[in-house]
Amino acid sequence: MSASASPGGKTVSVIGSGLIGCSWAMVFLSAGYKVKLYDSQPGQAARAIRDMRRKLEELQQNQMLRGDLNVEEQLALLSSYDDLSEALKGTFFVQECVFEELEAKQSVFHVVENCVGEDVILSSSTSCLLPSNVFSRVQNKKRCIVSHPVNPPYYVRLVELVPHPETLPAVMEQTYALMTEVGQTPVRLTKEIDGFALNRVQYAIIAESWRLVKDGIISVEDIDLVMSEGLGMRYAFIGPMETMHLNAPDGLEDYLSRYKDGMQRVLSSFGPVPEFSGNEAKVINQEMCNFISKDQLSSRRARRDQLLMGLAKLKK
């Protein structure tokens, strides 16, 4: 695909040029979409593009660049804006990526709605705010949807699509099709729920891991190995439902007949929801910092991203 063969020359507007916004922009560019990147801080979107160039060049050097376009072809589709109305001209899809604060997101969509046509889809990257709250100041809520990525979306392809109670089914389908086209893996939630699906599952794992460390059962290093070298090995390719189905000779019904009593017994022994604060947090934080110091965080994030991209290529 050449730059001139972008999907109908269609334009996506990305609002916010932080880590998530830039990653979303890179995802859309990789599929040949024109991307208008906006940030409320003057000059910030332009600076973000310079950072994106370095990232894309590094990805290309490592043969890990997504899509059929090279770096220059992708960057030719990208432009930066300090004026929101200019960033929204000609767009068919708005991906909001401002910081996770309800009032900020509500204000952005209140302004955005007045700058785009009725058929433009308004999408939020919120990770835990309910669509009914995020879009409360939008008049036409039928075209509103949450597209919650996993950080960073360029490397981890899952996107949770969460409708507002008034969202039209067609908007869900159009967003699902777009996310599939740009190489993400969308999943549909039929209605909004606090935490969506990913964070509800993630928080359950975090809570029990925290309790096991707090109670002196296992170290932070070893509980992470339980996931990375144990559960995570299969969860990278199949989920918990299929795991149950495959882990008994005759499938899920057989699995439940064998293990449901043990599952109920163990689950009933779980402690209360942790406070994640106070002395226990200080102790666990210190143990974590002894394992990975603060000055190692940047290199560990880079390592994470490289491994995630390698895994994504392997799965593909």
Secondary structure, DSSP 8 states (H G I E B T S, - for coil): --GGGSGGG-EEEEE--SHHHHHHHHHHHHTT-EEEEE-SSTTHHHHHHHHHHHHHHHHHHTT---SSS-HHHHHTTEEEES-HHHHHTTEEEEEE---S-HHHHHHHHHHHHTTS-TT-EEEE--SSS-HHHHTTT-S-GGGEEEEEE-SSTTT--EEEEEE-TT--HHHHHHHHHHHHHTT-EEEE-SS--TTTTHHHHHHHHHHHHHHHHHTTSS-HHHHHHHIIIIIHHHHTTS-HHHHHHHSSTT-HHHHHHHHHHHHHHHHHT--------HHHHHHHHHHHHHHS-GGGHHHHHHHHHHHHHHHHHHH-
